């Protein structure tokens, strides 16, 4: 047994309180982020279909706290990751879309490991980065001490790692790699834990599973649904579940599981392109309905949190930054607005509210945005605005907008006030959808055409007059 656990045991025997944790024994922090996993593609969800089997994720869930109202701040991959890593609305620094986030988070934004490093944490990032493609945006230039994974966007092959335009990296260098990528990420996670189990660490395991392409070892693909893509997805989930089990077992093997804050969630709703199941929620990835942003969300920390419970307080991925700092006993930064809050008080039953509102916005190109305030949820896409009461209608089947116009007006005003504070998109698209953008020009009447010609003629005559000698203005000295 390691020295710090001997000291802890001695302290417990002397003081007599089983909840005592030595102040200097900071918890390990592990975030497991899966990719595009459906809300019902975990078998602890009572709505999961019979083909879904995730025994290791289920075991973790049942011994932990299941956050039944856990959300992500984006309905696609990189915006969620940008908000998670900074603890701030990603829109504050111009990231509204996957393309913007994948191109790189501004370098003056501070990531979780940069805040943890002064407290003695060693940090590792594994799997899908998706927060910048060039070296200055690399994980190891954002506070991480180790990195294994790929930098690029979206879909990445699970078997073919020979494309050196989109390579697997170890540290800052691209490497040649073999093996099924989900398994390789798990092996790297276990190796990291084995090497750093005597010091506090932050481990960010960002599986690309179960994002497209649909690829799994052929021997694991069973004909259970009649849908080849869905059957392949089940095999992908099998390997993802095995990975979660191996990470948990590794923590337990080194006697550090109890004092590890482990958070499991996915980066957005399940994808319809991969035949994901988000029951009982409406919609999929790329939507602001619950099916696009309401995700599996599990928190374990046996030394501090009583497991086997559910927490119904709305929380989201942006909160993980503040939660990590809170767990490590570190102060919250004050140099920039911090939008996330530590979820630990909610998990301990000390509060039933963390946020007044939750906001989603993917800017003006598609006109999608949403706001949740209490149990009200307003979902908009271009001209369509819908209102739902999530307490009575989690599946968002009944639009109450016409019955509650005052609520629609109030929530729209709150959203607009929030959006006014956010930065312009780094892609230079507008923040708000413009219903007139791209509309054909209005057909002019004969009188309007004649007036326009006369105006243009007068303009040309004025310009010619100004060019005559003696009529020209002197050149500016500025």
Residue pairs with C-beta under 8 A, 6 or more apart in sequence:
1 9
1 255
2 197
2 198
2 254
2 255
4 22
4 25
4 198
5 255
7 22
8 20
8 21
8 22
8 25
11 20
11 22
12 18
12 20
21 259
21 303
21 304
23 329
25 259
26 119
26 120
26 121
26 200
26 328
26 329
27 200
27 259
27 260
27 261
27 301
27 303
27 304
27 327
27 328
28 200
28 201
28 202
28 203
28 251
28 256
28 259
28 260
28 261
29 116
29 121
29 201
29 202
29 203
29 260
29 261
29 324
29 327
29 328
30 202
30 203
30 205
30 247
30 251
30 260
30 261
30 262
30 263
31 84
31 203
31 204
31 205
31 262
31 263
31 265
31 320
32 205
32 207
32 244
32 247
32 262
32 263
32 264
32 265
33 81
33 84
33 127
33 204
33 205
33 206
33 207
33 265
33 266
33 267
34 207
34 209
34 210
34 240
34 264
34 265
34 266
34 267
34 296
35 77
35 128
35 206
35 207
35 208
35 209
35 210
35 211
35 266
35 267
36 77
36 210
36 211
36 212
36 266
36 267
36 268
36 269
36 270
36 271
36 274
36 276
36 285
37 209
37 210
37 237
37 240
37 266
37 270
37 276
37 295
37 296
38 269
38 270
38 276
38 277
38 278
39 45
39 47
39 269
39 270
39 277
39 278
39 279
39 281
39 291
39 294
39 295
39 296
40 47
40 48
40 49
40 52
40 270
40 277
40 278
40 279
40 280
41 48
41 52
41 54
41 210
41 233
41 237
41 270
41 276
41 277
42 48
42 52
42 54
42 57
42 58
42 61
42 296
43 52
43 53
43 54
43 55
43 57
43 58
44 54
44 57
44 58
44 61
44 62
44 66
45 279
45 296
47 279
47 280
48 277
48 279
49 277
49 279
51 224
51 225
51 230
51 231
51 234
52 234
52 237
52 277
53 234
53 237
53 238
53 241
54 237
54 240
54 241
55 241
55 245
56 241
56 242
56 244
56 245
56 248
57 241
57 244
57 264
57 296
57 298
59 245
59 248
60 244
60 248
60 262
60 264
60 298
60 300
61 264
61 298
62 307
62 308
63 300
63 302
63 307
63 308
64 262
64 298
64 299
64 300
64 305
64 307
64 308
65 298
65 299
65 300
65 305
65 306
65 307
65 309
65 310
65 311
65 347
66 297
66 298
66 309
66 310
66 311
67 297
67 298
67 299
67 310
67 311
67 313
67 315
67 343
67 347
68 310
68 311
68 312
69 294
69 311
69 312
69 313
69 314
69 315
70 265
70 294
70 295
70 296
70 297
70 315
70 316
71 293
71 294
71 295
71 297
71 314
71 315
71 316
71 317
71 358
71 372
72 80
72 83
72 265
72 266
72 267
72 268
72 293
72 295
72 316
72 317
73 79
73 80
73 83
73 84
73 89
73 90
73 293
73 316
73 317
73 318
73 360
74 80
74 82
74 83
74 90
74 101
74 267
74 268
74 293
74 360
74 362
75 268
75 269
75 285
75 286
75 287
75 288
75 292
75 293
75 360
75 362
75 368
76 97
76 98
76 268
76 285
76 286
76 362
77 98
77 101
77 102
77 128
77 130
77 153
77 154
77 211
77 267
77 268
78 95
78 98
78 100
78 101
78 102
78 130
78 131
78 153
79 90
79 95
79 96
79 97
79 98
79 100
79 101
79 362
80 90
80 267
80 268
80 317
81 101
81 130
81 131
81 206
81 267
82 90
82 93
82 95
82 101
82 105
82 109
82 131
83 89
83 90
83 317
83 318
83 339
83 340
84 317
84 318
84 320
84 321
85 105
85 109
85 111
85 112
85 131
85 142
85 321
86 93
86 105
86 109
86 110
86 111
86 321
87 112
87 318
87 319
87 320
87 321
87 322
87 338
87 339
87 340
88 109
88 318
88 321
88 336
88 337
88 338
88 339
88 340
89 318
89 339
89 359
89 422
90 96
90 101
90 105
91 359
91 361
91 419
91 422
91 423
92 336
92 337
92 339
92 421
92 422
92 423
93 105
93 106
93 109
93 423
93 426
94 100
94 106
94 423
94 424
94 425
94 426
94 427
95 101
95 105
95 425
95 426
96 361
96 362
96 363
96 425
96 427
96 429
96 431
97 362
97 363
97 365
97 425
97 427
98 130
98 153
98 154
99 153
99 427
100 425
100 426
100 427
101 130
101 131
102 130
102 131
102 132
102 133
102 152
102 153
102 154
103 132
103 133
103 426
104 131
104 132
104 133
104 134
104 136
104 137
105 111
105 131
105 132
105 137
105 142
106 426
107 136
107 137
110 143
110 333
111 142
111 143
111 144
112 123
112 143
112 202
112 204
112 320
112 321
112 324
113 121
113 123
113 125
113 142
113 143
113 144
113 145
113 202
113 204
114 142
114 143
115 143
115 321
115 324
115 325
115 330
115 333
116 123
116 143
116 202
116 324
116 325
116 328
116 330
117 123
117 143
118 330
119 200
119 328
119 329
119 330
120 199
120 200
121 200
121 201
121 202
121 328
122 145
122 146
122 196
122 199
122 200
122 201
122 202
123 143
123 144
123 145
123 146
123 201
123 202
123 203
123 204
124 144
124 145
124 146
124 147
124 148
124 192
124 196
124 201
124 202
124 203
124 204
125 139
125 144
125 146
125 147
125 148
125 149
125 204
125 206
126 147
126 148
126 149
126 185
126 188
126 189
126 192
126 203
126 204
126 205
126 206
127 148
127 149
127 150
127 185
127 205
127 206
127 207
127 208
128 149
128 150
128 156
128 206
128 207
128 208
128 211
129 138
129 139
129 147
129 149
129 150
129 151
129 206
130 151
130 152
130 153
130 154
130 206
131 137
131 139
131 142
132 138
132 151
133 151
133 152
133 153
135 141
135 172
137 151
138 147
138 151
138 169
138 172
139 147
139 149
140 146
140 147
140 171
140 172
144 204
146 171
146 192
147 169
147 170
147 171
147 172
148 168
148 169
148 170
148 184
148 185
148 188
149 168
149 169
149 185
149 206
150 156
150 166
150 167
150 168
150 169
150 208
151 169
152 166
154 211
154 212
155 211
155 212
155 213
156 166
156 181
156 208
156 211
157 163
157 181
157 213
157 215
158 180
158 181
158 182
158 208
158 209
158 213
158 215
158 216
158 236
159 180
159 181
159 215
161 167
161 168
161 176
161 177
161 178
161 181
162 176
164 174
167 174
167 175
168 174
168 175
168 177
168 181
169 175
177 184
180 216
180 217
180 239
181 208
181 209
182 207
182 208
182 209
182 236
182 239
182 240
182 243
183 239
183 242
183 243
185 205
185 207
185 208
185 243
186 242
186 243
186 246
186 247
189 203
189 205
189 243
189 246
189 247
189 250
190 246
190 247
190 250
192 201
192 203
193 201
193 203
193 247
193 250
193 251
193 254
193 256
194 250
194 254
197 254
197 256
200 328
202 324
205 243
205 247
207 240
207 243
209 236
209 237
209 239
209 240
209 243
210 233
210 236
210 237
210 240
210 274
210 276
211 271
211 274
212 271
212 273
212 274
214 228
214 229
214 232
214 233
214 236
214 274
215 232
215 236
216 232
216 235
216 236
216 238
216 239
217 235
217 239
220 235
220 238
220 239
221 228
221 231
221 232
221 234
221 235
222 231
222 234
222 235
223 231
224 231
224 234
225 231
225 234
227 275
229 274
229 275
230 275
233 274
233 275
233 276
244 264
248 257
248 262
251 257
251 260
251 262
257 300
257 302
258 302
258 303
259 301
259 302
259 303
260 300
260 301
261 299
261 300
261 301
261 304
261 323
261 324
261 327
262 299
262 300
262 301
263 297
263 298
263 299
263 300
263 320
263 323
264 296
264 297
264 298
264 299
264 300
265 295
265 296
265 297
265 298
265 317
266 295
266 296
267 295
267 317
268 285
268 292
268 293
268 295
269 276
269 278
269 281
269 283
269 284
269 285
269 287
269 290
269 291
269 292
269 293
269 294
269 295
270 276
270 277
270 278
270 284
270 285
270 291
271 284
271 285
272 284
272 285
276 284
276 285
278 284
278 290
278 291
280 394
280 395
281 289
281 290
281 291
281 294
281 394
281 395
281 396
282 289
282 290
282 291
282 395
282 396
282 397
283 289
283 290
283 291
283 292
283 396
284 291
284 292
285 292
286 292
287 368
288 360
288 362
288 368
288 369
288 370
288 379
288 380
288 381
289 379
289 396
290 377
290 390
290 394
290 395
290 396
293 360
293 370
297 315
299 305
299 311
299 343
299 347
300 307
301 327
304 327
304 344
304 348
305 344
305 347
305 348
311 346
311 347
313 343
313 346
313 351
313 352
313 353
313 354
314 354
314 355
314 358
314 372
315 343
315 346
315 354
315 355
316 340
316 355
316 358
318 339
318 340
319 340
319 341
319 342
319 343
319 354
320 340
320 343
321 338
321 340
322 332
322 338
322 340
322 341
322 342
323 340
323 342
323 343
323 344
325 331
325 332
325 342
326 332
326 342
326 344
327 342
327 344
332 338
341 354
341 355
343 354
345 351
345 354
346 352
346 354
356 373
357 371
357 372
357 373
357 414
357 418
358 371
358 372
359 369
359 370
359 371
359 415
359 418
359 419
360 368
360 369
360 370
360 371
361 368
361 369
361 370
361 415
361 419
361 422
361 431
362 368
362 369
363 425
363 427
363 429
363 430
363 431
363 432
364 425
364 429
364 430
364 431
364 432
364 433
364 434
364 437
365 429
365 433
366 381
366 382
366 433
367 380
367 381
367 382
367 383
367 433
368 380
368 381
369 380
369 415
369 419
370 377
370 378
370 379
370 380
371 377
371 378
371 411
371 414
371 415
371 418
372 378
372 390
373 411
373 414
375 389
375 390
375 391
375 392
376 387
376 388
376 389
376 390
376 407
376 411
377 387
377 388
377 389
377 390
377 396
378 385
378 386
378 387
378 388
378 407
378 408
378 411
378 412
378 415
379 385
379 386
379 387
379 388
379 396
380 386
382 433
382 435
383 435
385 401
385 408
385 412
386 396
386 399
386 401
387 399
387 400
387 401
387 404
387 407
387 408
387 411
388 396
388 398
388 399
388 400
389 398
389 400
390 396
400 407
401 408
419 431
419 432
422 431
424 431
425 431
430 437
444 452
465 471
466 472
